[in-house]
Every structure is written in C-alpha cells, then in structure tokens.
Amino acid sequence: MIGENYMEIVFHNRVVFPTDNDDMLYSWPATKYAIEHKEPIINTTQMGLLSAELWEKGYRIFVIDKDGKYEIKVGENNERTRREIRPTHALFKMWESGEFDL
C-alpha cells in the first residue's frame, strides 16, 4: 500500500510512452510545475528533468524504456548498472550516455 507521503516520478522514454494515459505530462513546464508543487505521482516524457535533486524532494525515480520499468536508486543496488549511484551524479547524462541500457 502506498502511504500518504509516498512520491514517485516515472520517466517514459519517448519510444514507449502510452498515448492513452490521461495523467501523462508531455511538456517541460507542466512537469516542472508538478515537481515544484510536489505532486505525489508524476508520469512524464521529459527525460531532461531526470535529476538526483528529485531524491532530495522525496521522489523515487523510475524510468520506463523498451526493456521495461526500472528504479534508479542511491547506492549500489541498481538493476541496470554496476556503478554505485551517488546523489551528486548527473542522472540525465548517465541515462543519455546509455548507462542504464541492458
């Protein structure tokens, strides 16, 4: 069960995002607004906003791509990379360079 303080953001890679999702945020301003106003569940296509700062705001970070859904976590317990993820990492740059590809 998801508690009242639970927050997650799900980044949908543009190759696989659903077009019938009424809750999907397709624009940068709408996604920024949702983050700034601490919406508890955010689904977005705006990969450029993938940032470790989201952890500071209390979000769990997920990405959905052609290979499925995965979570990016602080530490070594990440299913898509052997690298230890730190809060100082540039997550978007890591994603863009293929760090989380299977």
C-alpha positions as CSV (number, residue, x, y, z in Angstrom):
1,M,0.0,0.0,0.0
2,I,1.2,3.5,-0.9
3,G,1.3,5.8,2.1
4,E,0.2,9.4,2.1
5,N,3.9,10.6,1.9
6,Y,4.8,8.4,-1.0
7,M,6.1,10.2,-4.1
8,E,7.3,8.8,-7.4
9,I,8.2,10.2,-10.7
10,V,8.2,7.9,-13.8
11,F,10.1,9.0,-16.9
12,H,8.7,7.4,-20.1
13,N,11.2,7.2,-22.9
14,R,9.6,8.7,-25.9
15,V,9.9,5.4,-27.8
16,V,7.5,3.6,-25.5
17,F,5.2,6.2,-23.8
18,P,1.5,5.4,-23.9
19,T,-0.6,7.9,-25.8
20,D,-3.8,7.0,-23.9
21,N,-2.6,8.0,-20.5
22,D,-4.6,11.0,-19.3
23,D,-2.1,11.5,-16.4
24,M,1.0,11.8,-18.7
25,L,2.8,15.1,-18.7
26,Y,4.1,15.8,-22.2
27,S,5.5,19.3,-21.6
28,W,8.5,20.6,-19.7
29,P,6.5,23.4,-17.9
30,A,3.8,21.0,-16.8
31,T,6.4,18.6,-15.4
32,K,8.4,21.3,-13.6
33,Y,5.1,22.6,-12.1
34,A,4.2,19.1,-10.9
35,I,7.6,18.7,-9.3
36,E,7.6,22.1,-7.7
37,H,4.2,21.5,-6.2
38,K,5.2,18.0,-5.0
39,E,2.5,16.1,-6.9
40,P,2.7,12.6,-5.4
41,I,2.7,10.6,-8.7
42,I,4.2,12.1,-11.9
43,N,4.3,10.4,-15.3
44,T,6.3,12.4,-17.8
45,T,8.1,12.2,-21.1
46,Q,10.5,15.0,-20.2
47,M,13.8,13.0,-19.7
48,G,15.8,16.2,-19.4
49,L,14.4,16.6,-15.9
50,L,15.9,13.3,-14.7
51,S,17.9,14.6,-11.8
52,A,19.3,13.4,-8.5
53,E,17.6,16.5,-7.0
54,L,14.4,14.6,-7.2
55,W,15.6,12.4,-4.3
56,E,16.0,15.5,-2.2
57,K,12.4,16.4,-2.9
58,G,11.4,12.9,-1.7
59,Y,10.7,11.2,-5.0
60,R,11.5,7.6,-6.0
61,I,12.8,7.7,-9.6
62,F,11.7,5.3,-12.3
63,V,12.3,5.0,-16.0
64,I,10.3,3.0,-18.5
65,D,12.0,2.1,-21.7
66,K,11.7,-0.6,-24.4
67,D,13.1,-3.1,-21.9
68,G,10.7,-2.4,-19.1
69,K,10.5,-0.3,-15.9
70,Y,13.4,0.2,-13.5
71,E,14.2,2.3,-10.5
72,I,17.3,4.4,-10.1
73,K,18.4,4.3,-6.5
74,V,21.2,5.8,-4.5
75,G,23.9,3.2,-3.8
76,E,24.9,0.0,-5.4
77,N,21.5,-1.7,-5.5
78,N,20.6,-0.8,-9.1
79,E,19.4,-3.4,-11.6
80,R,20.6,-1.6,-14.7
81,T,24.1,-0.5,-13.7
82,R,27.0,-1.9,-11.7
83,R,28.1,1.6,-10.8
84,E,27.3,3.0,-7.4
85,I,24.9,5.8,-7.8
86,R,25.5,8.9,-5.7
87,P,23.3,12.0,-5.1
88,T,25.9,14.1,-7.0
89,H,25.6,12.1,-10.2
90,A,24.1,13.8,-13.3
91,L,21.4,11.2,-13.9
92,F,20.2,12.6,-17.2
93,K,23.7,12.5,-18.6
94,M,24.2,8.9,-17.4
95,W,20.9,7.9,-19.0
96,E,21.7,9.8,-22.2
97,S,25.0,8.0,-22.5
98,G,23.4,4.6,-22.1
99,E,24.5,3.8,-18.5
100,F,21.2,2.2,-17.7
101,D,20.7,0.3,-21.0
102,L,20.5,-3.5,-20.9
